[in-house]
Amino acid sequence: MTLTEQLLEGVWDEAANPFTNTVRMTISRLRAKLGDPPIIETVPPVGYRIG
């Protein structure tokens, strides 16, 4: 199970479509609100890291 699938399962309900960009858009909005320096880092192919 990918990190995106885990996030969808843990945060959104089971009806969430795993092929949507919900997680990516949510991370993008969080990054915009948190500003600089970037706190959320993308770690390919693992997922995201808060640092």
C-alpha angles and dihedrals in degrees: 000000000000124000090250091055091047092051092048091049095046100041107026128043125269090262091069113117109237090208095063123096092238095124094044092050092047091051089048092053091047091051091051092050094045093050126189136017092044111245099182114064127192112231110192124242094001102060129238136346130196109217 
